[in-house]
């Protein structure tokens, strides 16, 4: 069955030409969680050992070591913790447990998946943390960041501390994302992004992006366009300064939804995921384009960091 959200995104973006190949792009990460099946596929990634070791563990260790100092340095004692792409709320839990119990927090989980938002709310409520006074959830994608950040504020909670964990920022065009995020932020607001950083070659270990779990996660996107599993083949590559996860179409096929026809040719490609790789200095430079004060806190191996940005 065709998923209207996925189909609409494909129609909106159209295709580009690379050599003799038509390349379609539905790599917007909001689509990765748009159905319960896709959201469940993300759990497979969370259990993938390279992801757990290189992202989840490194990030949680950094949160435990530095969250308290980040909050104290901000000077805020009453604020919203806006958890962008909250998933199950696991990273927010570690953050909230690592900062003073004396501060007053309203927890604001944000995700396009209502299932994840509900899970995050349940998780944080169940902790009974002294510093969490209220919870205000938002089911939204990142295109409405200005609305979300404005609605999070109130007379009692006028400052936003925005979290974006799990290297999520690397799946966006970083300048577009930081510009959109920074516009509704005001003096005193803080943005904290967890992201991998490169210390050697920019592009290595391509095979880990070809692991079958990525096909298991992303194949519902392709089914949502009207393809059967045997009509496509998953692969990954380094191209255009990033990692691309993509499907090659194995047959000629015309898809129809609500009177719109799209004809695919054998050999066409559909990009479903992208990830950019940054060195620490260039990552910081991007932040400095949009924020007054930017610091990079690296792990002991120099392969993961928290970027802390203040307005």
Buried (B, 14 or more C-beta within 10 A) or exposed (E): EBBEEBBBBBEEBEBEEEEEEBBBBBBBBBBBBBBEBBBBBBEBBBEBEEBEEBBBEBBBBBBEBBBBEBBEBBEBEEBBBBBBBBBBBBBBBBBBBBBEEEBBBBBBBBBBBEBBBBBBBEBBEEBEBEBBBEBBBBBBBBEBBEEBBEBBBEEEBBBBBBBBBBBBBBBBEBEEBBEBBBEBBEEBBBBBBBBBBBEEEEEEEEEBBEBEEBBBBBBBBBBBBBBEEEBBEBBBBBBEEBBBBBBBBBBEBEBEBEEEEBEBEEEBBBBBBBBBBBEBEEBBEBBEEBBEEBBBBBBEEEBBBBBBBBB
